[in-house]
Amino acid sequence: MRLLSLALASFALFPLRAAENAPHALTLQDAIRLSASVATVELARLDAAIARAGYGAERTGLRPQIDAVAGWVRQRQYQQSGGDGVALSPDNTVDARLRVGQALIDLETWHRTQAANRRLAAAEAGTALSLEEAAATAGVAYADLVTAEALVGVRREDLALAQELLVLARKQVEAGASEGIAATRSENRVAAAQTALTVAEGQLRSGSITLGRALRLDPATVFTPNDKLGGDLGLSTAPATVNDAVTIAQQNRPELRVSSETLAAFQADFQAARGARLPTIDAFADAGRIGPEVDDTDTTWRVGVELRIPLMDRSRYDAQAARFRLEQQRVLREDLLQRISAEVRNAVVALETGAAGLRSAQEERRLAEQELREARTRFEAGVAGNLELVEAQRSLSIARERVVGAQTVLVRARVGLARAVGVATTLK
């Protein structure tokens, strides 16, 4: 009964598990769209929200400051008259008032507000940067999945061909046209093809898990690509010429926007540090009631202007540190410009090399197919053994695999160019 219950439970769970692991078809554009919700993008959005809150906090320094203050104090004072002193009786003081202050001239706070605004812009550009990086990661993972599927197709073709040639070898052996070793060689090729197919199928499953992780989806989901390797897979709005690609990269790369806004923020920090050494002028007013008891108070008020002149403080050293940070950011920006130019040029070279490599691999496959046809004709005619046929079969398998590899290199080069130019979200 226990075994029967376990069996029934297994059958009951089978449809649910099958539904959970049902294949989920994706295109490259679907993968790029889903990459917008990965963890790095969500964290970048939260960074922008934090920067927005920081900007709001800095802006309050330029707005009127309103405080309500209420207090009660009981104290015993000492009074001296002539050479004698006397302790007075304890008394109470109740004081409640409203105070309003407004900065009239405060260059430090103004520049710090500008720095916070620039950091907000940098954080928003950082969100765009995270979207680009996530899209490029998803594009590479999708290309690997398509490659794995293509390799499974190649291995199945190899296995089908090996099985077909095994049947031919056995017929030749039975007819006395070949020795028994011909069938043994063909059986060896069938076994090798089956092993290669098993490995390729494992790589396909691993590719599905990797893509799921890249898209922040359940790794148990089985993904199947709707796109096929080759053709226009991996194209984007990135131009294929170096000069155009460099120009667009300097306009689109979010890293440059992040660098520009960060540089402006450091410039504002430097101005704020210098402003801390300058006088500030504040206006204030307060009004309230004061007296010994809550029901025995009088109205009092004050209105005035305050001038603060810093004489000895740390602002001079803060200004020096801010200036050095500004110089650091300028160096980083110049290096970033050179790095982007180098990345674009390398991406264009990789794209051209990938296209040339694919043409060579396709020609190699064509010649391998021709060699196999000729070797098969000679074997069927009995003018050659199947060793020549087996070698031709192996050459064709290698040539097919090289075509898949060349197609993968080309797709990856397209993804790399899109990332280098800053248009990875347009991949399709």
Secondary structure, DSSP 8 states (H G I E B T S, - for coil): -HHHHHHHHHHHHHHHHHHHT-EEEE-HHHHHHHGGGSHHHHHHHHHHHHHHHHHHHHHGGGS-EEEEEEEEEEE--EEEETTEEEE---EEEEEEEEEEEEEEE-HHHHHHHHHHHHHHHHHHHHHHHHHHHHHHHHHHHHHHHHHHHHHHHHHHHHHHHHHHHHHHHHHHHHTTSS-HHHHHHHHHHHHHHHHHHHHHHHHHHHHHHHHHHHTT--TTSEEEESS-SSTTTT--S--SSHHHHHHHHHHH-HHHHHHHHHHHHHHHHHHHHHHTTS-EEEEEEEEEEEEEETTEEEEEEEEEEEEE---SSSHHHHHHHHHHHHHHHHHHHHHHHHHHHHHHHHHHHHHHHHHHHHHHHHHHHHHHHHHHHHHHHHHHTTSS-HHHHHHHHHHHHHHHHHHHHHHHHHHHHHHHHHHHHT-GGG--
